[in-house]
């Protein structure tokens, strides 16, 4: 089926064990028809700007449910001095036990906040995401014992993909952000960005403590059709 609003997401489909689609365009008539034509069961997600009230209402009329607000924090590096902090790693490996521990360390992800996603499925999805991030040579990362930050380079910015600090490594999150900032400034990047969930108050306060400021916000929506509802 040739779809204009929905795009099947292979990673999420494999990780969650059912067809998963992303709404990349919010057109009420076309999106509604495409959703109705999909074979059951499936899951879909969509995002809207936090201030797009009409778009949010449209998605909810189509059966989507609001999962969370996702604020994006940024730190301006203009004029910041770089410092020697070592080079980030490309492809890296992580012990299986540590991978399992990090995968369980994201209870406030949008999948963790979705009552229709079982905890085992949420952890399996997060585990695969971390493993893919570690294995990718294009996603850079700084790693400390019990903690890591992975990031991509985009438009003169270092955009954090994942950051996780296990309880026994508390304090290393600020160390990792400091290394990332210093390295990014030394490479002439202009900012660092990270997106989290507003429900994760600890993370929001952590980023602000480390010099990040709220830049923008979006709302994540999920739709479950068929099994599991």
C-alpha positions in Angstrom: 0.0 0.0 0.0 1.4 3.4 -1.0 1.1 5.5 2.1 1.4 9.3 2.3 1.2 9.8 6.1 2.5 6.6 7.6 6.0 5.0 7.4 6.7 1.5 8.8 9.5 1.5 11.3 11.6 -1.6 10.9 13.6 -1.2 14.1 10.5 -0.7 16.3 8.6 -3.5 14.5 11.4 -6.0 15.2 11.9 -4.8 18.8 8.3 -4.9 19.8 7.2 -7.9 17.7 4.4 -6.2 15.7 4.1 -3.8 12.8 5.0 -0.3 14.0 4.2 2.8 11.9 5.2 6.5 12.3 2.8 9.2 11.3 5.1 11.7 9.5 2.2 13.9 8.2 -1.0 14.8 10.1 -3.7 15.0 7.5 -7.0 13.9 9.1 -8.6 12.4 6.0 -5.6 10.6 4.5 -4.2 9.5 7.9 -7.5 8.1 9.0 -7.9 6.1 5.8 -4.4 4.7 6.0 -4.8 3.7 9.7 -8.1 2.0 8.8 -6.5 0.0 6.0 -3.7 -1.5 8.1 -3.9 -5.2 9.1 -4.3 -5.8 12.8 -2.5 -5.8 15.2 -0.2 -2.8 14.9 1.1 0.2 16.8 1.7 3.7 15.6 3.3 6.8 17.0 3.2 10.5 16.1 4.7 13.8 17.4 3.3 17.3 17.4 4.8 20.6 18.6 3.8 21.2 22.2 1.8 24.3 21.2 0.0 22.6 18.3 -3.3 22.1 20.1 -5.2 21.5 16.9 -2.8 18.8 15.8 -3.0 17.1 19.1 -6.8 17.1 19.1 -6.8 15.7 15.6 -4.5 12.8 16.6 -6.6 12.0 19.6 -9.8 12.0 17.5 -8.1 9.3 15.4 -7.4 7.2 18.5 -3.9 8.3 19.5 -3.2 8.9 23.2 -0.9 11.5 24.6 2.1 9.7 26.2 4.3 12.5 27.3 5.8 15.9 26.6 9.4 15.7 25.4 11.4 18.9 26.2 14.6 19.5 24.3 17.3 21.2 26.2 20.3 22.8 24.6 23.6 24.4 25.7 25.2 27.2 23.6 28.9 26.6 23.0 29.6 29.9 21.2 32.8 31.2 22.5 33.4 28.1 24.8 37.0 27.0 25.0 37.7 23.3 24.2 39.9 21.2 26.4 41.8 18.0 26.2 39.4 15.3 27.1 40.2 12.4 24.8 38.4 11.4 21.7 35.0 9.7 21.7 34.7 6.1 20.6 33.0 4.9 17.5 31.8 1.3 17.5 32.1 -0.1 21.0 31.1 -3.2 23.0 29.4 -3.5 26.3 29.2 -6.5 28.7 25.8 -8.2 28.5 25.1 -7.8 32.2 25.8 -4.0 32.0 23.7 -3.8 28.8 20.8 -5.4 30.7 21.2 -3.0 33.6 21.2 0.1 31.3 18.2 -1.2 29.4 16.2 -1.3 32.6 17.3 2.3 33.5 14.8 4.1 31.3 11.4 3.9 33.1 10.4 7.4 32.0 10.8 6.7 28.2 7.6 7.1 26.2 7.4 3.3 26.0 7.8 3.0 29.8 5.0 5.5 30.2 2.7 3.6 27.9 0.4 1.2 29.9 -0.2 -0.9 26.8 3.5 -1.8 26.4 4.6 -4.5 28.7 7.7 -3.9 30.8 9.5 -6.8 29.2 8.8 -5.4 25.7 9.9 -1.9 26.8 13.2 -3.2 28.3 13.8 -5.4 25.1 13.2 -2.3 22.9 15.6 -0.2 25.0 18.2 -2.9 25.1 18.2 -3.2 21.3 18.4 0.6 21.0 21.5 0.7 23.3 23.1 -2.2 21.5 22.6 -0.5 18.1 23.9 2.8 19.5 27.0 1.0 20.8 27.6 -0.9 17.6 27.3 2.1 15.3 30.5 3.7 14.1 28.5 6.9 13.2 27.1 7.3 16.7 30.0 8.6 18.9 30.2 7.9 22.6 32.0 8.6 25.8 32.0 5.7 28.3 32.8 5.5 32.0 32.3 2.5 34.3 28.6 2.2 34.8 27.7 5.2 32.6 27.8 6.3 29.0 26.6 9.1 26.6 26.2 8.5 22.9 25.6 11.3 20.4 25.3 12.2 16.8 26.7 15.2 14.9 24.0 17.3 13.1 24.1 20.9 11.8 27.1 22.0 14.0 25.5 20.4 17.0 26.2 17.3 19.2 22.8 15.7 19.6 22.7 13.2 22.5 21.2 9.9 21.5 21.3 8.2 24.9 22.7 8.9 28.3 22.5 6.4 31.2 24.1 6.4 34.6 23.6 3.3 36.8 23.0 3.9 40.6 26.5 2.8 41.5 28.0 5.3 39.0 26.2 8.4 40.3 28.2 11.6 39.6 29.6 10.3 36.3 26.8 11.8 34.3 28.1 15.3 34.9 31.6 14.1 34.1 30.4 12.7 30.8 28.5 15.9 29.9 31.7 17.9 30.7 33.8 15.7 28.4 31.2 16.0 25.6 31.0 19.8 26.0 34.8 20.2 25.9 35.2 17.9 22.9 32.4 19.6 21.0 33.8 23.0 21.6 37.2 21.9 20.5 35.7 20.7 17.2 34.0 24.1 16.6 30.4 22.8 17.3 28.0 25.5 18.4 25.7 23.6 20.8 24.8 20.4 22.6 21.2 19.1 22.5 19.3 16.5 24.5 15.7 15.4 24.6 14.0 13.8 27.6 10.5 13.4 29.0 8.9 16.0 31.2 7.9 13.2 33.6 11.6 12.6 34.2 12.0 15.5 36.6 15.3 14.2 37.8 16.7 14.3 34.3 15.3 17.8 33.6 16.9 19.2 36.7 20.1 17.4 36.0 20.4 19.1 32.5 19.6 22.5 33.9 22.2 22.0 36.7 24.8 21.3 34.0 24.0 24.5 32.1 21.3 23.4 29.6 18.3 25.6 28.9 14.9 24.6 27.6 14.8 25.2 23.8 11.6 23.6 22.6 9.1 20.8 23.3 7.1 18.2 21.4 4.3 15.8 22.4 4.5 12.1 21.8 1.4 10.1 20.9 0.8 6.3 20.6 -1.9 4.3 19.0 -2.5 0.6 19.6 -4.9 -1.3 17.3 -5.8 -4.9 17.7 -4.1 -7.1 20.3 -3.1 -5.7 23.6 -6.0 -3.3 24.1 
